[in-house]
């Protein structure tokens, strides 16, 4: 069976510090990978998605970047965090062949920028 | 035009009652409408989904009603139970234009509380 791992679960970082959140998927090959951010009262916002190694699409211009160095690894980064980067970050995957397949989410990382 | 508007923001229902959450969209190209359920500290999980070729889909106590002309869809939870207490998100996408990725647009979420 497929599983998605996301870490850390919680993170407190000062303004201006770098960020690296990692997500890995097991039990499948060539998944589509996604990073979402969840802010209170604003639902889930798609930040980045990737359909293959090294292929990153950005949905919202901001202080974050994403990379996919391996087939089942997706990394969310920032060089200098802002207060507005605080939120709940969720990684998700879908099979390469969509066919109405649902998004499978990880358990998220609660990021607080102080 | 990419927005999905969800209401209410929060909802309290007595055990055994019917919970109703509504969503509205503007983009007529959307052709896939899922509902996700999220428990505290967890990622959302797909609950039920509908395509616009049907007006209703039922899975157990959960029903999606879809009104294409009004561009609205809703989630009904029958015989609501305390275990249904969670945050619910509606979403929409155009699978035909997904280009290999499912780019869902989510509503703002509804925090549902079922009182015992």
Interface residues (C-beta under 8 A of the other chain):
Chain A: X32 X34 X41 X42 X43 X44 X45 X46 X49 X50 X51 X57 X59 X90 X92 X94 X96 X98 X100 X101 X102 X103 X105 X106 X107 X108
Chain B: X4 X6 X9 X32 X34 X36 X41 X42 X43 X44 X45 X46 X49 X51 X89 X91 X95 X98 X99 X100 X101 X102 X103 X104 X105 X106 X107 X108 X109
